[in-house]
Amino acid sequence: MATKKGAKPAPLDPKVTRKLLDKLATDNDFRRLFKKDAHAALAQVGYKVEAGASSAGGCMQLAPTDRIAPKAKIARDRAKLESALNVPVSFLCAQQFSAD
């Protein structure tokens, strides 16, 4: 996907945010996909990249050595995560989903 250099990530629709957090808090297969390919996981929950924007998956992508946060932590911090993900200019970076 070609994007402009320095393009901001396309914002997450609140419905996509809720689906993302639901799956990260409950679905082991989805969690493995998110850890391996955050963009593909986002697409699976309905995320679409707007023309001229970059994918939020790049910002959310965990490093291969990172562990994803436990399901209980994601469920516990859901309101905070949902609030942060719905601010278009303030995407969470991967450390927010990291276990450490």
Secondary structure as UniProt FT lines:
FT   TURN            5..6
FT   HELIX           14..24
FT   TURN            25..26
FT   HELIX           28..36
FT   HELIX           38..44
FT   TURN            45..46
FT   TURN            51..52
FT   HELIX           57..60
FT   TURN            64..65
FT   HELIX           71..76
FT   HELIX           78..85
FT   TURN            88..89
FT   HELIX           94..96
//
